[in-house]
Amino acid sequence: GFRYYVVGSCEFNSSKLNDIEFTLSYYYNKLEYIRFSSSVGKYVGYTEHGIKNAERWNNGPEVISRRAQKESYCFPNVGAFTESALTKS
């Protein structure tokens, strides 16, 4: 069968907002076809289908909601993770 899945991640060096990067990658059959990265600030397509969707999503409300996820999703979770890790070391 065919597999479609989405992977979201927060990469960070510290709990400061400017040291955090949010990425959201879309896969189909193990091939990444589109990705949003907070450091780029828009969707980037890697296949013909991904490029078409990136153009559409970058001109719509999807890109605006993704830009906010670095602050709304990553920042609180990174803070909780680093605090938890530091208290156990």
PETA-V915828 format. One record per residue. N is the residue number from 1. RES is the residue in one small letter. PHI is phi in radians with two decimals (999 if undefined). Layout:
# PETA-V915828
N:RES:PHI
N:RES:PHI
This chain:
# PETA-V915828
1:g:999
2:f:-1.73
3:r:-2.14
4:y:-2.14
5:y:-2.67
6:v:-2.19
7:v:-2.13
8:g:-1.91
9:s:-2.58
10:c:-2.14
11:e:-1.85
12:f:-2.66
13:n:-1.88
14:s:-2.70
15:s:-1.53
16:k:-1.35
17:l:-1.05
18:n:-1.32
19:d:-1.72
20:i:-1.98
21:e:-2.18
22:f:-1.78
23:t:-2.25
24:l:-2.36
25:s:-1.98
26:y:-1.91
27:y:-2.16
28:y:-2.44
29:n:0.93
30:k:1.19
31:l:-1.89
32:e:-1.27
33:y:-1.97
34:i:-2.74
35:r:-2.52
36:f:-1.84
37:s:-2.25
38:s:-1.19
39:s:-1.28
40:v:-1.50
41:g:1.47
42:k:-2.76
43:y:-1.42
44:v:-2.22
45:g:-1.67
46:y:-2.00
47:t:-2.26
48:e:-1.02
49:h:-1.11
50:g:-1.15
51:i:-1.13
52:k:-1.11
53:n:-1.17
54:a:-1.04
55:e:-1.05
56:r:-1.18
57:w:-1.21
58:n:-1.23
59:n:-1.81
60:g:-2.19
61:p:-1.25
62:e:-1.05
63:v:-1.19
64:i:-1.16
65:s:-1.18
66:r:-1.20
67:r:-1.06
68:a:-1.37
69:q:-1.25
70:k:-1.03
71:e:-1.39
72:s:-1.46
73:y:-1.82
74:c:-1.23
75:f:-0.95
76:p:-1.14
77:n:-1.27
78:v:-1.13
79:g:-1.05
80:a:-1.17
81:f:-1.16
82:t:-1.16
83:e:-1.12
84:s:-1.13
85:a:-1.18
86:l:-1.22
87:t:-1.31
88:k:-1.68
89:s:-1.63
